[in-house]
Amino acid sequence: MNKSNNTKKAEYNKYNMAPLASLKQHKNKVLNPFAPLGNLTDPASWLDECVPNVLWAVIVVSSIERAEYLEIFKKLLQAAQRNVPKHKELYVTHNFLSVATDDEFDAIMKPVLDDKRLHKHLSVLLAIEALPDRAHWARHLELKDNAAAFNFLAGAINDVFDHQSQKSTDIRWLKLMYMLVCREQIKFAENMKHLLEEFLGYPDVGDQAKVRPAIRAMEIGLRTIEFQIEGQEKNWPDDREKMASHNSELFWQPMFRNSPCFALSQYPEGTTGPQQISEEIAETAAALSNHYMQTIGTTKADPKHEGVFGISLYALHLSLSCSSSPSHNLVDGRMALRTIMETFILLHFLVKEDNPTLWLQYRKYGAGQTKLAFLKYMKEENLPDFIDLDELHNIANEDRWMELQDIELGHWAGSNLRKMAEGAGVKDVYDKFYDWASGYVHGQWASARSTVYVNCLNPLHRFHLIPTPQLMPMPSVLPDMCKLINRMLDDVSAMYPPFKKRLVAYKGMAPEMPDDKITVVEVANKPLND
């Protein structure tokens, strides 16, 4: 693993993520850690739903220092509890504040509105026509510079885009504390009293590495109340006007309509692999071909000898194709890496077993599949252009007349790649390469997304996806290819010693650095409902 990846792993280890080993499996599904809780498997989205509903707080946390806004939040909780008789019916989100009376709103928001520094940035709320409680804010604020307000809003949303960020967690603490202190909807068992003390003393009490995740976990569970889900509306007071259902798209769609997409002015271009690596791979393929000729024992079909060298040379040819073109850092390089990984496991399995029957089964399976393909194409009126019927016919009949050959429809070894990797003691290779690389072969969504889309850089657009017309370079597959091929050459040498040549030039490859002169440009977008 290169230094960059080691650094990234250290950073991601700080995230509050359930490790793979801790996740439960049910039949063919690995369950998320919240699955046992049932109704939390699909909670309201922090970014899509919650951020527009607590936008005032998003603006506040991006306007002043943390100690200052936390003090304002605490004063707000005290003001609601002491000065609003019906504080149990309200909440700190825009949808609940929309049904507050003028006096109730003013009492709750007094600590916020008393800080005149916040007025300039909070005034952007007036530009959002669909804001549920806009009328309340309009009594206190005035929007003077629309463009500047939206520029600030973009930065503020960027600050809370990550639901685990410090500012996001602080807002989620405020929401949790209103439910705890003002609405009194959370009760703690005796053995959980320490959590209550830590929440009340936030952020100065307790181990924050544990307190912060606890805040976020509990806030998620309260979103059913925030958005009046699962029958909560039945408890709405008879004497208060029922608030309208929350529709966050009424916020996000105008953001998209009224501001442009942004993207980098250019992206790095794919380049041919280092010449030294291509030359070394070609030299190794030539040396391996010579070693094949030196180790021929018979001109009769030899499943083991021809299999060992054929599989290894196939991997070398794939890597040479990638190294001598931009493919090594494009999507087709990942497909080639996936194939080389499979050839390594296949060869290592055959070498470890070293069973004449298995070598023969491997070869007969290939001939049978060729016969099957040939016979299928004989029925087709219009053949694919890449098909060479003469080649298929020759290979199908090479070892024996194909009319005498059976066609094996199952796996030639009665196994599968995973089981072969386990049996050969190389499951680590399977785990490293199979899942992600296979996605590119099978056209899975994540692979299509990483290949043809980039992110819009406008936070007001939620960093949505935009297609890129150019081929997007990715980290080179050459180092991984070379490492796998070297292990294949170890197997060749074990079967037909000695073969000492190995690939080493890849060790000098340095990761490409982005061009610091690249700028951000506006991208034309077609707004929804135009």
C-alpha positions as CSV (number, residue, x, y, z in Angstrom):
1,M,0.0,0.0,0.0
2,N,1.4,3.4,-0.9
3,K,2.0,6.2,1.6
4,S,-1.0,8.1,0.4
5,N,-3.4,5.2,1.1
6,N,-1.9,4.5,4.5
7,T,-2.6,8.2,5.4
8,K,-6.1,7.9,4.1
9,K,-6.7,4.7,6.1
10,A,-5.6,6.4,9.3
11,E,-8.0,9.3,8.6
12,Y,-11.0,7.0,7.9
13,N,-10.2,4.9,11.0
14,K,-11.2,8.1,12.9
15,Y,-14.7,8.0,11.4
16,N,-17.5,6.4,13.4
17,M,-18.0,3.4,11.2
18,A,-19.1,-0.1,12.1
19,P,-16.3,-2.5,11.1
20,L,-17.1,-5.2,8.6
21,A,-16.5,-7.9,11.2
22,S,-19.2,-6.5,13.5
23,L,-22.0,-6.6,10.9
24,K,-24.5,-9.4,11.0
25,Q,-25.4,-11.4,7.9
26,H,-28.9,-12.6,7.1
27,K,-29.0,-15.1,4.2
28,N,-27.4,-13.3,1.3
29,K,-27.5,-9.8,2.9
30,V,-25.0,-8.1,5.2
31,L,-27.2,-5.9,7.5
32,N,-26.4,-2.4,8.4
33,P,-25.8,-1.7,12.1
34,F,-29.1,0.0,12.6
35,A,-31.1,-2.9,11.1
36,P,-32.1,-4.4,14.5
37,L,-33.9,-1.1,15.3
38,G,-36.3,-1.6,12.4
39,N,-37.7,1.9,11.8
40,L,-34.2,3.5,11.5
41,T,-33.2,1.5,8.4
42,D,-34.4,4.4,6.2
43,P,-34.4,7.6,8.3
44,A,-34.9,11.1,6.9
45,S,-31.7,12.2,5.2
46,W,-29.5,14.7,7.1
47,L,-28.6,16.7,4.0
48,D,-31.8,16.3,2.0
49,E,-34.4,16.7,4.7
50,C,-32.9,17.9,7.9
51,V,-30.5,20.7,6.7
52,P,-33.3,22.7,5.0
53,N,-35.5,22.3,8.1
54,V,-32.9,23.8,10.4
55,L,-31.3,26.2,8.0
56,W,-31.2,29.0,10.6
57,A,-28.9,27.0,12.7
58,V,-26.7,26.0,9.8
59,I,-26.2,29.8,9.1
60,V,-25.5,30.5,12.7
61,V,-22.8,27.9,13.1
62,S,-21.0,29.2,10.0
63,S,-21.2,32.8,11.2
64,I,-19.5,32.9,14.6
65,E,-17.1,30.9,16.7
66,R,-18.1,27.6,18.2
67,A,-18.0,28.7,21.8
68,E,-20.3,31.6,20.9
69,Y,-22.9,29.7,19.0
70,L,-23.0,26.9,21.6
71,E,-23.7,29.5,24.2
72,I,-26.5,30.9,22.0
73,F,-28.0,27.4,21.7
74,K,-28.0,26.9,25.4
75,K,-29.7,30.3,26.0
76,L,-32.3,29.3,23.4
77,L,-33.1,26.1,25.2
78,Q,-33.5,28.1,28.5
79,A,-35.6,30.7,26.8
80,A,-38.0,28.1,25.4
81,Q,-38.3,26.3,28.6
82,R,-38.8,29.4,30.8
83,N,-40.6,31.8,28.6
84,V,-42.8,29.7,26.3
85,P,-45.7,28.0,28.2
86,K,-46.4,25.6,25.3
87,H,-42.7,24.7,24.6
88,K,-43.6,21.0,24.6
89,E,-45.6,21.6,21.4
90,L,-42.8,23.3,19.5
91,Y,-39.3,22.5,18.2
92,V,-36.3,24.3,16.8
93,T,-37.0,23.3,13.2
94,H,-38.6,25.6,10.6
95,N,-41.7,23.4,10.2
96,F,-42.5,23.6,13.9
97,L,-41.6,27.2,14.2
98,S,-44.0,28.0,11.4
99,V,-47.0,27.2,13.7
100,A,-45.6,29.2,16.6
101,T,-47.3,32.4,17.5
102,D,-45.3,35.7,17.1
103,D,-44.7,35.8,20.8
104,E,-43.6,32.2,21.0
105,F,-41.2,32.6,18.1
106,D,-39.7,35.8,19.4
107,A,-39.2,34.2,22.9
108,I,-37.5,31.1,21.5
109,M,-35.3,33.0,19.0
110,K,-34.4,35.9,21.2
111,P,-30.8,34.7,21.9
112,V,-30.3,34.4,18.1
113,L,-31.9,37.6,17.1
114,D,-30.2,39.6,19.9
115,D,-26.8,39.0,18.2
116,K,-26.9,41.6,15.5
117,R,-23.8,40.1,13.8
118,L,-26.0,37.2,12.6
119,H,-28.7,39.4,10.9
120,K,-26.7,39.9,7.7
121,H,-26.3,36.2,7.1
122,L,-29.7,35.1,8.5
123,S,-31.4,37.5,6.0
124,V,-30.8,34.8,3.3
125,L,-33.8,33.0,4.8
126,L,-36.0,35.7,3.3
127,A,-34.9,34.7,-0.2
128,I,-36.3,31.2,0.3
129,E,-40.0,31.6,-0.6
130,A,-40.9,28.1,0.6
131,L,-39.4,28.5,4.0
132,P,-42.3,27.5,6.4
133,D,-41.6,30.2,9.0
134,R,-40.5,32.9,6.6
135,A,-43.1,35.4,7.9
136,H,-41.5,35.2,11.4
137,W,-38.0,36.0,10.1
138,A,-39.3,38.8,7.9
139,R,-40.5,40.6,11.0
140,H,-36.9,40.9,12.2
141,L,-34.6,40.8,9.1
142,E,-34.1,42.6,5.8
143,L,-32.4,41.1,2.7
144,K,-30.1,43.7,1.1
145,D,-27.5,41.8,-0.9
146,N,-29.1,38.7,-2.4
147,A,-25.9,37.5,-4.2
148,A,-23.7,37.8,-1.1
149,A,-26.3,36.0,1.0
150,F,-26.5,33.0,-1.4
151,N,-22.7,32.9,-1.5
152,F,-22.6,32.6,2.2
153,L,-25.4,30.0,2.2
154,A,-23.3,27.9,-0.1
155,G,-20.4,27.9,2.3
156,A,-22.6,27.2,5.3
157,I,-24.2,24.2,3.6
158,N,-20.7,23.0,2.7
159,D,-19.8,23.1,6.4
160,V,-22.6,20.7,7.4
161,F,-22.6,18.5,4.3
162,D,-20.9,15.7,6.3
163,H,-23.5,14.6,8.9
164,Q,-20.6,13.7,11.2
165,S,-18.8,17.1,11.0
166,Q,-18.4,19.1,14.2
167,K,-20.9,21.8,13.1
168,S,-23.4,19.2,12.1
169,T,-23.0,17.4,15.4
170,D,-23.5,20.6,17.3
171,I,-26.8,21.3,15.5
172,R,-27.9,17.7,16.1
173,W,-27.1,18.2,19.8
174,L,-29.4,21.3,19.8
175,K,-32.2,19.2,18.3
176,L,-31.6,16.4,20.8
177,M,-31.5,18.8,23.8
178,Y,-34.8,20.4,22.8
179,M,-36.4,17.0,22.8
180,L,-34.8,16.2,26.1
181,V,-35.1,19.4,28.0
182,C,-38.2,21.1,26.5
183,R,-40.4,18.4,25.1
184,E,-39.3,15.8,27.8
185,Q,-39.7,13.0,25.3
186,I,-36.5,11.1,26.3
187,K,-36.2,9.0,29.4
188,F,-32.9,7.4,30.6
189,A,-32.6,4.2,32.5
190,E,-30.6,4.3,35.6
191,N,-27.6,2.7,33.9
192,M,-27.7,5.4,31.2
193,K,-27.7,8.4,33.5
194,H,-24.1,9.1,32.6
195,L,-25.3,9.9,29.0
196,L,-27.7,12.5,30.4
197,E,-24.9,14.2,32.3
198,E,-22.7,14.2,29.2
199,F,-25.4,15.6,27.0
200,L,-26.2,18.4,29.5
201,G,-22.5,19.2,29.9
202,Y,-21.6,19.0,26.2
203,P,-19.0,19.6,25.0
204,D,-17.0,19.7,28.2
205,V,-18.2,16.4,29.9
206,G,-17.2,12.9,29.0
207,D,-15.1,11.3,26.2
208,Q,-16.2,13.3,23.2
209,A,-15.1,10.4,20.9
210,K,-18.1,8.5,22.4
211,V,-20.4,11.4,23.2
212,R,-20.6,12.7,19.7
213,P,-21.6,9.4,18.1
214,A,-24.2,9.0,20.9
215,I,-25.7,12.4,20.1
216,R,-25.9,11.6,16.4
217,A,-27.5,8.1,17.0
218,M,-30.2,9.5,19.2
219,E,-31.0,12.5,16.9
220,I,-31.6,10.1,14.1
221,G,-34.3,8.3,16.1
222,L,-36.0,11.6,16.8
223,R,-36.6,12.5,13.1
224,T,-39.9,10.6,13.1
225,I,-41.2,13.4,15.5
226,E,-39.5,16.2,13.6
227,F,-41.3,15.2,10.3
228,Q,-44.5,14.0,11.9
229,I,-44.0,10.5,10.8
230,E,-45.7,7.3,12.0
231,G,-48.8,8.8,13.5
232,Q,-47.1,11.6,15.4
233,E,-49.7,14.0,13.9
234,K,-52.4,12.3,16.0
235,N,-50.9,14.0,19.1
236,W,-51.1,17.5,17.5
237,P,-52.8,20.0,19.9
238,D,-56.4,20.8,19.0
239,D,-55.9,24.5,19.6
240,R,-52.8,24.9,17.3
241,E,-52.9,25.1,13.5
242,K,-51.5,21.9,12.1
243,M,-48.3,22.5,10.2
244,A,-48.0,21.6,6.5
245,S,-46.1,18.4,5.6
246,H,-42.4,19.0,5.1
247,N,-41.2,19.1,1.5
248,S,-37.5,19.8,1.3
249,E,-37.4,19.8,-2.5
250,L,-39.2,23.2,-2.3
251,F,-35.9,24.4,-1.0
252,W,-33.4,22.4,-3.1
253,Q,-35.1,22.9,-6.5
254,P,-34.9,26.7,-6.4
255,M,-31.3,26.4,-5.3
256,F,-30.7,24.5,-8.6
257,R,-32.7,26.8,-10.7
258,N,-31.2,30.0,-9.4
259,S,-27.5,29.1,-9.4
260,P,-25.2,27.4,-11.9
261,C,-23.3,24.1,-11.7
262,F,-19.6,24.3,-11.2
263,A,-16.9,21.9,-12.3
264,L,-13.1,21.9,-12.7
265,S,-12.0,23.6,-15.9
266,Q,-10.0,20.4,-16.8
267,Y,-9.2,17.1,-15.4
268,P,-5.9,15.1,-15.7
269,E,-5.6,13.2,-18.9
270,G,-4.8,9.5,-19.2
271,T,-1.1,8.9,-20.3
272,T,0.8,5.9,-21.6
273,G,2.4,3.9,-18.9
274,P,6.1,4.4,-18.2
275,Q,8.2,3.1,-21.1
276,Q,10.5,1.2,-18.7
277,I,7.6,-0.9,-17.4
278,S,6.3,-1.7,-20.9
279,E,9.8,-2.7,-22.0
280,E,10.3,-4.9,-18.9
281,I,6.9,-6.6,-19.4
282,A,7.7,-7.3,-23.1
283,E,11.2,-8.7,-22.1
284,T,9.6,-10.9,-19.5
285,A,7.1,-12.2,-21.9
286,A,9.9,-13.0,-24.4
287,A,11.9,-14.7,-21.7
288,L,8.9,-16.8,-20.5
289,S,8.3,-17.8,-24.1
290,N,11.9,-19.0,-24.4
291,H,11.6,-20.9,-21.2
292,Y,8.5,-22.6,-22.6
293,M,10.4,-23.8,-25.6
294,Q,13.3,-25.0,-23.4
295,T,10.9,-27.0,-21.2
296,I,8.8,-28.7,-23.8
297,G,8.7,-32.5,-23.1
298,T,6.4,-33.7,-25.9
299,T,4.7,-32.4,-29.0
300,K,1.5,-34.1,-27.9
301,A,-1.1,-32.0,-26.2
302,D,0.3,-31.2,-22.7
303,P,-2.4,-29.7,-20.5
304,K,-0.1,-28.9,-17.6
305,H,2.9,-27.4,-19.5
306,E,0.8,-25.5,-22.0
307,G,-1.6,-24.4,-19.2
308,V,1.1,-23.0,-16.9
309,F,2.7,-21.0,-19.6
310,G,-0.5,-20.1,-21.4
311,I,-2.1,-18.6,-18.3
312,S,1.0,-16.7,-17.3
313,L,1.6,-15.3,-20.8
314,Y,-2.0,-14.3,-21.1
315,A,-1.6,-12.2,-18.0
316,L,1.6,-10.6,-19.3
317,H,-0.1,-9.8,-22.7
318,L,-2.9,-8.1,-20.8
319,S,-0.5,-6.0,-18.7
320,L,1.6,-5.1,-21.8
321,S,-1.6,-3.8,-23.5
322,C,-2.3,-1.7,-20.5
323,S,1.2,-0.4,-19.9
324,S,1.7,0.6,-23.6
325,S,-1.4,2.7,-23.7
326,P,-3.5,5.0,-21.4
327,S,-5.5,1.9,-20.4
328,H,-3.5,1.4,-17.2
329,N,-5.3,4.4,-15.6
330,L,-8.6,4.1,-17.4
331,V,-11.7,1.9,-16.8
332,D,-10.5,-0.9,-19.2
333,G,-7.4,-1.3,-17.0
334,R,-9.6,-2.3,-14.1
335,M,-11.2,-4.9,-16.2
336,A,-7.8,-6.3,-17.2
337,L,-6.7,-6.3,-13.6
338,R,-9.8,-8.2,-12.7
339,T,-8.9,-10.8,-15.3
340,I,-5.2,-11.0,-14.2
341,M,-6.4,-11.6,-10.6
342,E,-8.5,-14.5,-11.8
343,T,-5.7,-16.0,-13.8
344,F,-3.4,-15.8,-10.8
345,I,-5.9,-17.6,-8.6
346,L,-6.6,-20.1,-11.3
347,L,-2.9,-20.9,-11.9
348,H,-2.1,-21.0,-8.2
349,F,-5.0,-23.4,-7.6
350,L,-3.8,-25.7,-10.4
351,V,-0.2,-25.6,-9.3
352,K,-1.0,-26.2,-5.6
353,E,-3.2,-29.2,-6.5
354,D,-0.9,-30.3,-9.4
355,N,-3.4,-33.0,-10.3
356,P,-3.2,-34.4,-13.9
357,T,-7.0,-34.8,-13.9
358,L,-7.6,-31.1,-13.0
359,W,-5.1,-29.9,-15.7
360,L,-7.0,-32.0,-18.2
361,Q,-10.4,-30.8,-17.0
362,Y,-9.4,-27.2,-17.3
363,R,-8.3,-27.7,-20.9
364,K,-11.3,-29.8,-21.9
365,Y,-13.7,-27.2,-20.4
366,G,-12.1,-24.6,-22.6
367,A,-12.5,-26.8,-25.7
368,G,-16.1,-27.6,-24.8
369,Q,-16.9,-23.9,-24.3
370,T,-15.4,-23.2,-27.7
371,K,-17.6,-25.9,-29.2
372,L,-20.7,-24.5,-27.5
373,A,-19.9,-21.0,-28.9
374,F,-19.3,-22.3,-32.4
375,L,-22.5,-24.3,-32.5
376,K,-24.5,-21.3,-31.2
377,Y,-23.0,-19.0,-33.8
378,M,-23.8,-21.5,-36.5
379,K,-27.5,-20.9,-35.7
380,E,-27.2,-17.1,-36.0
381,E,-28.1,-15.3,-39.2
382,N,-26.0,-12.2,-38.3
383,L,-22.7,-13.0,-36.5
384,P,-21.0,-10.4,-34.3
385,D,-18.2,-8.7,-36.1
386,F,-15.5,-9.8,-33.6
387,I,-16.2,-13.5,-34.2
388,D,-13.8,-15.6,-36.3
389,L,-15.5,-18.9,-37.0
390,D,-12.3,-20.5,-38.4
391,E,-10.6,-19.8,-35.1
392,L,-13.4,-21.2,-33.0
393,H,-13.6,-24.3,-35.2
394,N,-9.8,-24.9,-35.1
395,I,-9.6,-24.6,-31.3
396,A,-12.7,-26.7,-30.7
397,N,-11.1,-29.5,-32.8
398,E,-7.5,-29.1,-31.8
399,D,-7.2,-31.9,-29.2
400,R,-9.8,-34.2,-30.6
401,W,-12.8,-34.1,-33.0
402,M,-15.4,-32.0,-31.3
403,E,-18.2,-34.4,-32.1
404,L,-16.7,-36.6,-29.5
405,Q,-16.5,-33.9,-26.9
406,D,-19.0,-33.2,-24.1
407,I,-19.8,-29.6,-23.1
408,E,-19.5,-29.0,-19.4
409,L,-22.0,-26.3,-18.4
410,G,-20.9,-26.1,-14.7
411,H,-17.6,-25.0,-13.4
412,W,-14.7,-27.2,-14.8
413,A,-13.5,-27.9,-11.2
414,G,-16.9,-28.2,-9.6
415,S,-16.0,-25.1,-7.7
416,N,-16.0,-21.3,-8.0
417,L,-13.3,-18.6,-7.9
418,R,-13.9,-17.9,-4.2
419,K,-13.6,-21.5,-3.2
420,M,-10.5,-22.0,-5.4
421,A,-8.9,-19.0,-3.8
422,E,-9.6,-20.4,-0.3
423,G,-8.4,-23.9,-1.3
424,A,-5.2,-22.4,-2.8
425,G,-4.5,-20.3,0.3
426,V,-4.8,-17.0,-1.6
427,K,-8.2,-15.7,-0.3
428,D,-6.4,-12.4,0.6
429,V,-5.9,-11.8,-3.2
430,Y,-9.6,-12.5,-3.9
431,D,-10.6,-10.1,-1.1
432,K,-8.4,-7.3,-2.3
433,F,-9.3,-7.3,-6.0
434,Y,-12.5,-9.2,-6.7
435,D,-15.4,-7.0,-5.5
436,W,-14.4,-3.6,-6.7
437,A,-12.7,-4.7,-10.0
438,S,-15.6,-7.0,-10.9
439,G,-18.0,-4.1,-10.8
440,Y,-16.3,-2.6,-13.9
441,V,-16.7,-5.9,-15.7
442,H,-20.4,-6.2,-14.8
443,G,-21.3,-2.6,-15.3
444,Q,-22.4,-2.1,-11.7
445,W,-23.7,1.3,-10.7
446,A,-20.7,2.3,-8.6
447,S,-18.4,1.5,-11.5
448,A,-20.5,3.5,-14.0
449,R,-20.6,6.4,-11.5
450,S,-16.8,6.5,-10.9
451,T,-16.2,6.3,-14.7
452,V,-18.6,8.8,-16.3
453,Y,-19.6,11.3,-13.6
454,V,-18.0,14.0,-11.6
455,N,-19.5,16.1,-8.8
456,C,-20.9,19.6,-9.3
457,L,-18.9,21.8,-6.9
458,N,-21.8,23.9,-5.9
459,P,-23.0,23.1,-2.3
460,L,-26.4,24.5,-3.1
461,H,-26.8,21.7,-5.6
462,R,-25.9,19.1,-3.0
463,F,-22.7,18.3,-5.1
464,H,-24.9,16.3,-7.5
465,L,-23.5,14.3,-10.4
466,I,-22.8,15.7,-13.8
467,P,-21.5,13.7,-16.7
468,T,-18.0,14.3,-18.0
469,P,-17.4,13.8,-21.8
470,Q,-13.7,12.9,-21.3
471,L,-12.1,9.7,-20.2
472,M,-11.4,10.1,-16.5
473,P,-8.0,8.8,-15.3
474,M,-7.9,6.7,-12.2
475,P,-5.0,5.3,-10.1
476,S,-2.8,3.1,-12.3
477,V,-3.3,-0.6,-12.2
478,L,0.2,-1.4,-13.2
479,P,1.8,-1.9,-9.8
480,D,-1.0,-4.4,-8.8
481,M,-0.7,-6.2,-12.1
482,C,3.0,-6.5,-11.8
483,K,2.8,-7.9,-8.2
484,L,0.2,-10.5,-9.3
485,I,2.3,-11.5,-12.3
486,N,5.4,-11.9,-10.2
487,R,3.5,-14.4,-8.0
488,M,2.4,-16.2,-11.2
489,L,6.1,-16.4,-12.3
490,D,6.8,-17.9,-8.9
491,D,4.3,-20.7,-9.8
492,V,5.9,-21.1,-13.2
493,S,9.3,-21.5,-11.6
494,A,7.9,-24.0,-9.1
495,M,6.6,-26.2,-12.0
496,Y,9.4,-25.7,-14.5
497,P,12.5,-24.4,-12.7
498,P,14.4,-22.3,-12.9
499,F,12.8,-19.0,-14.0
500,K,14.3,-16.1,-12.2
501,K,13.1,-13.0,-14.1
502,R,10.7,-10.8,-12.2
503,L,9.1,-7.4,-12.8
504,V,10.7,-4.6,-10.7
505,A,10.3,-1.4,-12.7
506,Y,6.8,-0.7,-11.3
507,K,8.4,0.1,-7.9
508,G,9.6,3.4,-9.3
509,M,6.1,4.6,-10.2
510,A,5.1,7.8,-8.4
511,P,1.4,8.7,-7.9
512,E,0.3,11.5,-10.3
513,M,-0.2,14.9,-8.6
514,P,-3.1,17.2,-9.6
515,D,-2.3,20.4,-11.5
516,D,-2.6,23.3,-9.1
517,K,-3.4,25.6,-11.9
518,I,-6.8,24.0,-12.7
519,T,-9.7,26.4,-12.0
520,V,-13.4,26.0,-11.5
521,V,-15.8,27.0,-14.3
522,E,-19.5,27.3,-14.7
523,V,-21.3,24.5,-16.4
524,A,-24.6,25.0,-18.2
525,N,-27.5,23.3,-16.4
526,K,-31.1,22.7,-17.4
527,P,-33.2,23.5,-14.3
528,L,-36.1,21.2,-13.3
529,N,-39.5,22.1,-14.7
530,D,-38.2,24.5,-17.3
